[in-house]
Amino acid sequence: MKTLTFERDKKTDRITVACADGSISVHSKCSYCRHCRGIYIGKRLAPTPQVEALNAIRRGTANDDSLMNAAMMFNTFVRDGQAIACDDDANAGFSRLY
């Protein structure tokens, strides 16, 4: 598992990480990548909310709105976090979650 540190652009409020695909946006790519395992907030690893919501939908215990709520929670974690936990050890790059 890799730790990809956030690179924050103060002028545009854009947060990127150095992925196998190059410098990518955390909000538009990492949040929907199957390699993302969570966000480091301090010393704690918060799991990816989208994966948990998607699993709940597949089990039939949640509705579609939970995915939107999970995306908003991911953005909150990114705002407070410092890095992404990525399990892309083979350097395959971005792979769609759904």
N, C-alpha and C positions, 0 to 999 in steps of 0.2 A: 504494500500500500504506500502511495506517495502522498506527500503533503505539498499542495500548491499554494504558495503565499499570495495574498491579494496585492495587486498593484493598483493603488487608488489615484485617479486623476482628479485633483482638487477643482480644476476649472469646469469640467463637464460632469462631475460626480459619477464617472464611469469606473467600474471595478473590473479588472481583467486578471487572468492567470496565464502562466506559460504552460500551454498544453502541447501535446504532440502535433496538433494542427497549427500551432503558432500562438500568438497572444489572442485569447478569446474572451468574450464578455461572460462574466459569471451569471448575470441575470438572464441572458437569452440562450446560452449554450449549456453551462454546467447544471442549471436547474432542471434541464430535460435530458440529461445524459445518464445512461445506465451505469457508468463507472463511478458516479458521485456517491459517496457513502456518508457524507455529512459535512458539517461546518464546524471548525474549531472556534469556540467562543471562550477565550481565556485558555484554560487547560482542559476544558470539557469538550467532548465531541457530541454535537447535537445531530441525531440522525436526519437524513433527508426526508422532509415531510411528504414530498410527492410519492416516494416509494411506499411509505406507510399507507397513504390514502389510496393509491392504486391497488395495493394488496387487499385493503378493506373493500373496495369496489368489486374486485374479483371474487371475494368471499361472499358478497351480497350483503355486507353489514354497513355499507355507506352509500350515499348518493353521489351524483356527479358534482354537486356543489362543493364537496369535500376537496376535490382537486383544485378548485379556485382558492379555497381557504388555505390549502397546503402551499400553493404558489406564493400567496401573500406572507405566510409564515416563513418560507424560505428567504424572501426578501428582507424580512426583519432579522433573521439570523445573519444574513450577509452584512447588513448594516452594522451589527454588533460584533461580527466575527473578524478573524485575521487570516484564515486559510481554509482550503477545501481538502477533504480527505478523498483521494482518488485511487481506485483499485486498478487503473489501467497500467499494469506492470509491463505489458507487451508493447506499449506506445502505439496503440491502434488509433487513438484520437477519439473524437466525438462519435458516440453511437446513441441513436434515439432510444429513449425510455419507452415511449408509446407512440 
